[in-house]
Amino acid sequence: MANAKVLAEKEQLVGELAAKFRDSSCAIVTDYRGLNVAQVTELRKSLREAGIEFAVLKNTMLRRATASTELSELDQYLSGPTAIAFSKDDVVSPAKILTQFAKKNEKLEVKGGVVEGKVVDFAQIKALADLPSREGLLSMLLSVLQAPVRNFALAVKAVSEKQEGAEA
């Protein structure tokens, strides 16, 4: 029979995982089998710098957490050694970091994940990784908004230069 203290700790862990799934805008499931300690350390460091939590977890605990958060579709990706990257704010950064790392280190396999409360597969995560970052999108939007004003200013300048040339 299991110890009551151990069961309480496991229930607490499942509760924390369920809260992470609810609070995170993105959670990406990976298989890290075959990576050495230096590679995992490098991956953790790059994720931590982006404000992303990366944890190696037991599949049974994850299945219980997904069941309580109605994300049981994610269970299909929970086999073998599993590590999950949780991001509260940014959806693109974890996808970008993990897919770039997987290109350099073929042993890391991105399986699937949860984005904005929906279970997604590797293809959708790869599509996210191909998007520019939030800052990049904002700068593109800003340049699109500035273009009409810039073009108008250039047209006014050209007209004034033409009038000055005609007067001279």
C-alpha positions, 0 to 999 in steps of 0.5 A: 500500500502506498504511503499517504505522504507520497500520495499527497506529494503526487497529488500536489505535483499533479495539481501544480502541473494542471495549473501550469497547463492552465496558466501557460500559453504554450507547452511543448512536449519533447523526447530528449532520449540520447542527449548528453548532459552538456546538450541538455544543459545548453538547451535548458540555458537557452530556454531559461534565458527566454523565460521558459520553464523546461522540466523532465516529468513522469508520463503518469503524472502528466496524464493525470494533469491533462485529464484534470485540464481536459487536454487528454488529447495530449496523452498520445505524445506522452510516451518514452522519456518526456520533457515539457517546455512551459511558456506563460507569455510567448507562444513563438519563442519555445517553438523556435528554440526547440525546433532550432535545437532539434535541427542541430541535435537530431536526438531531440524530438519535438512531439507536440504540445498545447498552444492557447489551450488547443493540442497541436502536432509537430507540424503546427509547432514547426509552423509557429517556429517559422513565424517572426518573434513578437518584436519582429511582427510589431516592427513589421506592423509599424513599418506598414503603418508608417509607409503611407505617411512616409510616401505622403511626405516624399510627395509633398517634398517633390511638389515643393522642389518642383515649384521652387525649380519652376520659380527659379 
